[in-house]
Amino acid sequence: MNNDDLVLRQQRLLARSAELRLTLTSQGQVFKSPLALVDQSQAVLQWLYRNPQWPLGALVALAVLRPRRAILWGGRLWWSWKMLRRAQKWIAAVPRQQRLP
C-alpha cells in the first residue's frame, strides 16, 4: 500500500465514522423523553428526601381531616409494603442460574 491508498482509506473511515455518529444521534432521540422522565422523577425523590416535612405534613393533615380515609389507605399501603418486601426476599432466594438474563 502506498501513501495515497492510506490517505484515501483514512478519508473513507472518517466519512463512515461521521455517518455512524449521525445515525447514532438520530436513533438516540428515542430515549430522550423516557430518560427526561427518569431524571425528573429522580429530582423529585431527592427533593422529598431533603424535605420530608412536606409529605409528612400532608399525611398528618389527611389523618386529621379524613381519618377514615387515612386509615383505609394506610392499611393498603402497609399491605403493599409487606408484599413488596416478601417479593424482594423471594426474588433474592431464587438461584441466579434460574433468573432470566
C-alpha positions in Angstrom: 0.0 0.0 0.0 1.3 3.4 -0.9 0.7 6.7 0.8 -2.2 7.7 -1.5 -4.1 4.5 -0.7 -3.7 5.0 3.0 -4.9 8.6 2.8 -7.9 7.5 0.8 -8.7 4.8 3.3 -8.4 7.2 6.2 -10.8 9.6 4.5 -13.3 6.8 3.9 -13.0 5.8 7.5 -13.5 9.3 8.7 -16.6 9.7 6.5 -18.0 6.4 7.7 -17.4 7.4 11.3 -19.2 10.8 10.8 -22.1 8.9 9.2 -22.3 6.5 12.1 -22.2 9.3 14.7 -25.2 11.0 12.9 -27.1 7.7 12.8 -26.4 7.1 16.5 -27.6 10.7 17.3 -30.8 10.3 15.4 -31.5 6.8 16.9 -30.7 8.1 20.4 -33.5 10.6 20.2 -35.9 7.8 21.0 -34.6 7.7 24.6 -34.6 11.4 25.2 -38.2 11.6 26.5 -38.1 8.5 28.8 -34.7 9.5 30.2 -36.0 13.0 30.9 -38.9 11.5 32.8 -36.5 9.4 34.8 -34.3 12.4 35.6 -37.4 14.4 36.7 -38.5 11.5 38.9 -35.1 11.3 40.5 -35.1 15.0 41.2 -38.5 14.7 42.9 -37.3 11.9 45.1 -34.2 13.8 46.0 -36.3 16.8 47.0 -38.6 14.5 49.1 -35.5 13.1 50.9 -34.2 16.6 51.6 -37.7 17.9 52.7 -39.6 15.1 54.5 -41.6 17.6 56.4 -43.9 18.4 53.5 -45.2 14.8 52.7 -45.4 14.1 56.5 -47.4 17.3 57.0 -49.8 16.3 54.2 -50.2 12.9 55.8 -51.0 14.5 59.2 -53.5 16.8 57.6 -55.1 13.9 55.8 -55.3 12.0 59.1 -56.9 14.9 60.9 -59.3 15.9 58.1 -60.2 12.4 56.8 -59.3 9.8 59.5 -61.3 7.0 58.0 -59.8 7.5 54.6 -56.3 7.8 56.1 -56.8 4.5 58.0 -58.1 2.8 54.8 -55.1 4.0 52.7 -52.7 3.3 55.5 -53.8 -0.3 55.6 -53.5 -0.6 51.8 -50.0 0.9 51.8 -48.9 -1.3 54.7 -50.1 -4.4 52.9 -48.4 -3.3 49.7 -45.2 -2.6 51.5 -45.3 -6.1 53.1 -46.0 -7.7 49.7 -43.1 -5.8 48.1 -40.7 -6.9 50.8 -41.9 -10.5 50.5 -41.4 -10.4 46.7 -37.9 -9.0 47.1 -37.0 -11.7 49.6 -38.4 -14.4 47.3 -36.5 -13.0 44.2 -33.3 -12.9 46.3 -33.8 -16.5 47.3 -34.1 -17.7 43.6 -30.7 -19.1 42.4 -29.0 -16.8 39.9 -29.0 -19.5 37.1 -32.8 -19.7 37.1 -33.3 -16.0 36.6 -33.8 -14.6 33.1 -30.7 -12.9 31.6 
